[in-house]
């Protein structure tokens, strides 16, 4: 069973890309085969992680898997709400689970394991004709902070053009929103400004920025790469000069503070009792480098991948 959500443009090309990756190695880990399980798996959560979890299912099908996987995208917060109520087996997340969500899982007796699956570079984009190329963190706060009333780019910086600002961003259930509010704007804020066009569908945000003069928005690096012909990514000055978002700058720790880890959370009982969940998760992690590249995310370093493997190995304990 497939999600009824809009399919990402990357998914139809998975087969060809998987063959290419296989031919050239595709990563440090060895590809895993499916084990003949049957049954269903329910995945929900982050729209950012959605392409990876969907790609994992597509590759498993190509490898002969008989399981059925529903992958949906209600946002990280919405995903955790369902996960901690026992409604899903796996929760995609673009931020770590928070204290309230931990308490909700504990109240329902839901035990889980956190598995980092990739690194992302949160990307701020603008309409391609806007004469702005780099923002400092202070300018991001001036643009997106909860107290911001700026309506013109020259209010952010006098050197910026006299152009009306139009804002597009994820909804409050999104882990991308949480990351911007807590890790970029600052933990004390816990919010961004609210007078913007919001959507949990990153394609809607892409279309909004690309079609609106003076517009800006933010989402995962995947969606900028998919739409780089109609958007311009802003460089970010985290204190050491302007740095463009890329796999290299994020992995090197240079793209601060907008690089972030991506996760899946797996219900331990479902993994141990449902052979379909076990097969899907095992295949996901065994083929993680290929899946990250298909999703256009940044694959884990060897050390981080080892930590993910160790966490998965301990899921039965």
N, C-alpha and C positions, 0 to 999 in steps of 0.2 A: 504494500500500500504506500503510495507516494503522498507527500504533502500537497495540499491544494494551493499553497503559496506560490507566488510567481517564481518560476525557475530561473536560476542565475544563468547568465550567458555562457559561463564556463562549463556547465555540466555536459552539454552535447559533445564537447571536445574531449571528454575524459578518456575515452577509449584510445584515441590516437596519441594523446599525451602520455597515457600510462605505458603504451608500447615503446614510446621514445625513451621514457625514464627507465624502463626495464632494460632496454638495450645499452644504456650508458651507465647503469648502476643505480641511479635514482636516490641514493642515500646510503648511509652506513649500515642500516639494519637490513636483514634479509626479509624478503616478502614472505607472508604467511599464507597458507592455503586454508580454505574453509573446511569445516569438519563434518559436514553433512547434517547439521542441526536443522530442525524445523521450528516453527512458531513465529511470534511477532515481538517487535521491539518498538517502544514509544520514546521518541526523543523530542525535546522542545527546549526553547530558550533563546539564546543570543542570535540575533540576525547576522552578527559578524562571524560567528563560528558555524552558522548554518551551511555554508558551502563545503566546509571540511566534512561535517557529519553526513551530508548528502553524498559527497564524493566517496566516502568510505563505503556507503551502501552500494553505490553504482559499481565500484571496483569489486566488492564482494559478489555481486550478481554475476559480473564477468568471470569471476573465479569459480562459478558454479554453486554459489550459496542458494539454499532453498528457503531462507528466512525472509520475513516481510518486515520492513522497517518504515515507520512513519516519522518523517523529520519535519517539524514545524518551527516557527519562529515568532514567539510572543514576547521577545525581549528577555534579557537576563533576569530581571526581577519577576516578570510573569512566569518564566520558566521555573525559577526556584519555588514560587508559590505552588505550582502544580507538583513539582518534585517532592516538596516537603509534605504534601497532602497524599503522597503515594499514588498519584495519577500518572506519573511517567517513570521510565526506567533510568533515563539518562538526561541530565540537564546541561545544555551548552551554556557557557558563561564567558563573558569578556571582562570579568572582574572576579576576585575571590568572593565566596559566600560571606555575607555580613552577619553580625551578632544576632539580629532579629530572625534571620533565616535559619541560622544554626539552632536557635531556640525552637523555632517552628518544626524543624526536622526532629529534634529531640522529643518534642511533645507527642509526635506521632510514631516515635520509635524507629525513625528512618536513619539507618547508619549508611555512610557513604565513603567513597574515596575520591580525592581530588587528583586529577591527572592533567598536567600541563601538556598541551598538544602543539603549540606554536607560539610565535611572537608576532605581534602586530604593531604597526606604526599608525597611531591615530593621525589622520591627515586632515588639515584644514584646507579647504579649497575655495576659490573665488571664480566668478565669471571670467573667462579668458581675456576679456578686453579691459579688465580693471587694472589700473596702474599701481598695484600694490604687490610686492614680491616677498616681503619678510615681515614677521611680527615678533616682537619680544613677548615674554610671558606677561609683563605688565600691560601690554597692548591687547593681549588676549583677554585679560581680566576687564580692561576698559570696554572691550567689545561685547563679551559674553557674561560678565559678572552679574550677580543678582541685583546690584544697585545701578547698573548701567542704564542710562537713558539716551545714549548716543544714537542719532538717526542719520548722521552724515559721516563719511570716512574722514573728513578733515577735522572732526571732533576727536578722533582717535590719535591723529598726528597731523599737525598743520601742513606737513609735506605731502600728505595723502590728497587725492583728488576731491573736488567738490562734487560728491556723488552720494545719492541716497543709499543707505544700507538696507538690504533685505536679508533676513536671517532664516536659515533652514537648518533643522537639527533633529536628533532623535527624541522620542518621547521619554517621559520620566521613568518608565519601566525598563529602559535600555541600560545595559552595562556601559555602553559608550557614553551615555549621558552621565552616569555615575562617575565614570573616570574623569570626564571633563570637569564636573563639579567638585570632586573631592581631591583629585591628584594634580589637576592643572590650575584651576581657579583657587583651590585651597580647601582643606578639610573643614574649616570653620564655616564655609559658605554652605556646603551640602546642596547647592542649587545653582542653576544658571538663571539668567533673565528669562522671563516667561513669554515675552511678546515676540514669538517667532513661529514660523510654520513648522509643525512637528509631524513626524511619521516614524513608525517602526520599520517601514520598508525603505531601505537605503536607495533603491532605484527612484523612489519619489523625490528624495532629497537631491539626488544627482540631477534629475530633470528640472527641479526647481532652481537650482543654482545655475545650471547651464542655460536656462531660458529666461533669466531675470538679470538685467543689467545692474551692476553694483552688488550682486548677491554673494553671500558667503555661507558656508556650512561646514560640517565635519562628520566624518565616518571613518571606517576602517580603510586601510591602504588598498585592499582588494578592489574596492569600488572606484577608487581614483584610477588605478591601473586599467580597469575595464573601460573607463570613460575619459582617459587622458587626452583624447582628441577634442573633447568639448569642455574641459575644465582646466584650471591652473592650480597646482598645489603650491601653497605658501611654504617658504622656508621658515624655520623657527629658531629664534635666538634665545637659548636657555641660559645664556651668560657667557658663552664662548664663541659668539659669532653666529651668523645665519647658517643653518644646516637643513638641507633638503631631506624629506622622508625617503627612505630606501631600505632595502634589506640590509645593506652593508652598514649604514649609519645606525640603524636600530640595534643590530647585533653587536656593534662595537660600543654601544652605550653613548654615542654622540648625539643621537636625536632625542634630547631631553627637553621637557618631561613627558613627551607624547608617545614613547614606546611602551608597550604593555604586554603582559602574558595573556594567553588564551587557554581556557580549560574545558574539560568535560568532567561532570560529577556523576559517578556511577553508584546506584543503589546496590549495596553489598549483597543483600538478600536476593535481589533479582538476578545479580550476576551468578551467585552460587546455586540458585534454584531453577533458573530459566536458561536452558542450553542455547537459546537464540541470542539472549543478551550476552552470554559469555563468548559465543562465536563472534558476534559483531564487535565487541570491545577488543578482544584479542586480535582480530584482523586489523582493526583501526590502529592499534598501537604498533603491531608488527610492520605495518606499511605506512608509518607516520610521516616519514620524509616525503614519500610520493604524494600522500594526501595533502600535506602542507603546500607543496609546490603546485599541485592542481588547484588548490584554493587561493594561490598567489599570496600565501603567507610566508613568514620567515621560519624555516625549519629550526628545530631545537639544536643547540650545540650538543656535542657528545656527552658532556657532563649533565646537562638538563635532561637529555633523553634517557640516560642511565637512571636518573632520579624517577622519571616517569615509569620506567620498567620496574624498578624496585617497588614503587607504590602499588603497581598492578599485581606484582607477585605476592604482596602482603594482603590482598583483598579477601583471601579465604581464611585469614587468621582471626 
